[in-house]
Amino acid sequence: MMQFLAKAGLAAMLAAGTLAGTVVPAAAQFSIIIGDQDRDPPRDYRRPPPPPGFDRRRPRGCDPRLAEDLARDWGFRRPRVVDITPRRVIVQGWTRRGPDEMSFANVRGCPALRR
């Protein structure tokens, strides 16, 4: 019986020591500082910074040059954008029947609305 109590006590002490060893480092709060604290962080040399005034977003609406190119694909000669509204882009040009106009939606991709 004495050997059983000794082994049980030794097992309990080992378990308590193991738990105490894992909790202490997690509770410790310290910081390691290498070098000068007042210096700026090192620069990121992987990609140069964008130039001032650079905007990463593309225009949301229909690009007028794309609308003219699409009208040219539809058979217009000398197409030109005459009006841009929040909803449509209007292109005028010449077809084989004479002057004509075509409307495109003012969204990305310029889908044709009316010929």
Summary of the structure (lengths in Angstrom):
residues: 115
radius of gyration: 36.8
end to end distance: 101.5
largest distance: 113.6
contacts: 219
relative contact order: 0.11
helix: 31%
strand: 23%
